[in-house]
Amino acid sequence: VDFCLLSGDDPTAYEFIMSGGVGVITVTGNVVPDKMSQWCNLLLEGERVESQAIFDNLMPLHEAMFVESNPIPAKWALNKLAKIESGIRLPLTQPSIGAQQRIKRAMQQCSIL
């Protein structure tokens, strides 16, 4: 049987792919698809140093995407980037003020806001 192993966890995806995985089902990729695609392609091509630098730069965002239930942080971030309208409707709610601050700080650290 042919099959591939995909990570479902952004913060650990680098090590997962280094251990033989072939990709990631990503939450962070909803916010920065170009950076996640670049990172994954570089890593799969064996460009470890450059891919590690991109991954490390995105780590605050990886972690911030899980401060509240998915997809709340991603939708909030996409709204701040003017990619979508508010986008959060019941039963989801806006992230807490603390979560908003953490997501915003992560976006700033990753130079996307």
Buried (B, 14 or more C-beta within 10 A) or exposed (E): EEEEEBBEEBBBBBEBBEEEBEBBEBBBBBBBEEBBEBBBEBBEEEBEEEBBEBBEBBBBBBBBBBBBEEBBBBBBBBBBEEEBEEBBEEEBEBBEEEBBEBBBBBBEBBEBE
